[in-house]
Amino acid sequence: MTSDKKKPNLERVAFLRSLPLEVKEQITGDESEAFMFEEEIPESLFEKIKDFLSEE
């Protein structure tokens, strides 16, 4: 691993892992990568996880 590679946000990784299996099965690799690396969240992913997000 090179030092210029971005690291995933561990809280976001844990969040994705905590989702129910039926939700995780619907999430694409591109969607999960964007979420873990704090890129813009695709609307398709937001629709899949919105019921599990808490407002801060």
Residue frames as a rotation matrix with the C-alpha (Angstrom) as fourth column:
MET 1
0.581 0.814 0.000 0.00
0.814 -0.581 0.000 0.00
0.000 0.000 -1.000 0.00
THR 2
-0.375 -0.723 0.580 1.38
0.699 -0.632 -0.336 3.35
0.609 0.280 0.742 -0.95
SER 3
-0.654 0.041 -0.755 1.22
0.649 -0.483 -0.588 6.37
-0.388 -0.875 0.289 1.29
ASP 4
-0.927 0.297 -0.229 -0.80
-0.362 -0.868 0.340 8.39
-0.098 0.398 0.912 -1.24
LYS 5
-0.552 0.779 -0.298 -3.79
0.352 0.541 0.764 6.01
0.756 0.317 -0.573 -1.07
LYS 6
-0.279 0.557 0.782 -6.77
-0.778 -0.608 0.156 7.34
0.563 -0.565 0.603 0.83
LYS 7
-0.983 0.011 -0.185 -7.95
0.122 0.789 -0.602 5.40
0.139 -0.614 -0.777 3.84
PRO 8
-0.192 0.981 0.024 -11.62
0.351 0.046 0.935 4.61
0.917 0.188 -0.353 4.40
ASN 9
-0.332 0.245 0.911 -13.53
-0.797 -0.589 -0.132 6.29
0.504 -0.770 0.391 7.21
LEU 10
-0.927 -0.154 -0.343 -13.70
0.003 0.909 -0.417 3.52
0.376 -0.388 -0.842 9.83
GLU 11
-0.649 0.760 0.046 -17.00
-0.230 -0.139 -0.963 4.78
-0.725 -0.635 0.265 11.26
ARG 12
0.052 0.667 -0.743 -18.57
-0.968 -0.149 -0.202 4.56
-0.245 0.730 0.638 7.82
VAL 13
-0.549 -0.299 -0.780 -17.15
-0.510 0.859 0.030 1.07
0.662 0.415 -0.625 7.28
ALA 14
-0.982 0.190 -0.002 -18.66
0.106 0.536 -0.838 -0.02
-0.158 -0.823 -0.546 10.61
PHE 15
-0.311 0.915 -0.256 -21.99
-0.624 -0.400 -0.671 1.54
-0.717 -0.049 0.696 9.62
LEU 16
-0.049 0.271 -0.961 -22.10
-0.948 0.289 0.129 -0.40
0.313 0.918 0.243 6.35
ARG 17
-0.784 -0.320 -0.533 -21.23
-0.178 0.937 -0.300 -3.61
0.595 -0.141 -0.791 8.17
SER 18
-0.895 0.436 0.096 -24.03
-0.053 0.110 -0.993 -3.03
-0.443 -0.893 -0.075 10.66
LEU 19
-0.348 0.804 -0.482 -26.73
-0.934 -0.344 0.100 -2.82
-0.085 0.485 0.870 8.00
PRO 20
0.309 0.540 0.783 -29.16
-0.386 0.823 -0.416 -5.73
-0.869 -0.174 0.463 7.60
LEU 21
-0.505 -0.582 0.637 -28.07
0.242 0.613 0.752 -8.31
-0.828 0.534 -0.169 5.04
GLU 22
0.208 0.670 0.712 -30.97
0.906 0.143 -0.399 -7.54
-0.369 0.728 -0.577 2.69
VAL 23
0.916 0.033 -0.399 -29.81
-0.049 -0.980 -0.194 -3.90
-0.397 0.197 -0.896 2.51
LYS 24
0.025 -0.996 -0.086 -26.13
-0.431 -0.088 0.898 -4.77
-0.902 0.015 -0.432 2.08
GLU 25
-0.261 -0.092 0.961 -26.99
0.606 0.759 0.237 -7.06
-0.751 0.644 -0.143 -0.82
GLN 26
0.679 0.625 0.386 -28.51
0.703 -0.401 -0.588 -4.10
-0.212 0.670 -0.711 -2.69
ILE 27
0.718 -0.464 -0.519 -25.48
-0.304 -0.880 0.366 -1.80
-0.626 -0.105 -0.772 -2.33
THR 28
0.903 -0.424 0.067 -23.06
0.221 0.326 -0.919 -1.78
0.368 0.845 0.388 -5.25
GLY 29
0.225 -0.922 -0.314 -19.29
0.970 0.182 0.159 -1.68
-0.090 -0.341 0.936 -4.90
ASP 30
-0.444 -0.363 0.819 -19.15
0.553 -0.830 -0.069 1.83
0.706 0.422 0.569 -6.33
GLU 31
0.472 0.703 0.532 -21.77
-0.074 -0.569 0.819 3.04
0.879 -0.426 -0.216 -3.84
SER 32
0.889 -0.141 -0.436 -20.00
0.458 0.312 0.833 1.54
0.019 -0.940 0.342 -0.84
GLU 33
-0.102 -0.990 0.093 -16.62
0.989 -0.111 -0.094 2.87
0.103 0.082 0.991 -1.97
ALA 34
-0.222 0.093 0.971 -17.98
0.241 -0.959 0.148 6.39
0.945 0.267 0.190 -2.39
PHE 35
0.782 0.589 0.202 -19.52
-0.081 -0.226 0.971 6.20
0.618 -0.776 -0.129 1.09
MET 36
0.730 -0.522 -0.441 -16.44
0.677 0.464 0.572 4.76
-0.094 -0.716 0.692 2.83
PHE 37
-0.320 -0.932 0.168 -14.06
0.947 -0.315 0.056 7.24
0.001 0.177 0.984 1.23
GLU 38
-0.050 0.403 -0.914 -16.32
0.548 -0.754 -0.363 10.22
-0.835 -0.519 -0.183 1.99
GLU 39
-0.974 -0.100 0.203 -17.00
0.226 -0.442 0.868 11.09
0.003 0.891 0.453 -1.61
GLU 40
-0.528 0.847 -0.056 -20.37
-0.849 -0.528 0.017 12.39
-0.015 0.057 0.998 -2.73
ILE 41
-0.656 0.360 0.663 -22.99
-0.016 0.872 -0.489 9.79
-0.755 -0.331 -0.566 -1.78
PRO 42
-0.933 0.357 -0.037 -24.94
-0.015 0.065 0.998 8.60
0.358 0.932 -0.055 -4.83
GLU 43
-0.349 0.894 0.280 -28.70
-0.929 -0.369 0.019 9.23
0.121 -0.253 0.960 -4.59
SER 44
0.257 0.438 -0.862 -29.25
-0.404 0.859 0.316 5.50
0.878 0.267 0.398 -5.15
LEU 45
-0.512 -0.502 -0.697 -27.22
0.436 0.547 -0.715 4.67
0.740 -0.670 -0.061 -2.03
PHE 46
-0.909 0.205 0.362 -28.93
-0.400 -0.667 -0.628 7.34
0.113 -0.716 0.688 0.05
GLU 47
0.019 0.987 -0.157 -32.31
-0.885 0.090 0.457 5.84
0.465 0.130 0.876 -0.81
LYS 48
0.187 -0.001 -0.982 -31.11
0.048 0.999 0.008 2.41
0.981 -0.048 0.187 0.35
ILE 49
-0.445 -0.518 -0.731 -29.67
0.713 0.288 -0.639 3.56
0.542 -0.805 0.241 3.70
LYS 50
-0.480 0.212 0.851 -31.77
-0.242 -0.965 0.104 6.62
0.843 -0.156 0.514 4.62
ASP 51
0.609 0.793 -0.004 -33.87
-0.244 0.192 0.951 4.69
0.755 -0.578 0.311 7.16
PHE 52
0.596 -0.461 -0.657 -30.69
0.751 0.611 0.252 3.75
0.285 -0.644 0.710 9.05
LEU 53
-0.434 -0.737 0.518 -29.12
0.493 -0.675 -0.549 7.20
0.755 0.017 0.656 9.19
SER 54
0.274 0.485 -0.831 -29.50
0.950 -0.272 0.155 9.29
-0.151 -0.831 -0.535 12.32
GLU 55
0.563 -0.038 0.826 -29.63
0.286 -0.928 -0.238 13.05
0.775 0.371 -0.511 12.28
GLU 56
-0.211 -0.741 -0.638 -26.86
0.936 0.035 -0.350 14.74
0.282 -0.671 0.686 14.24
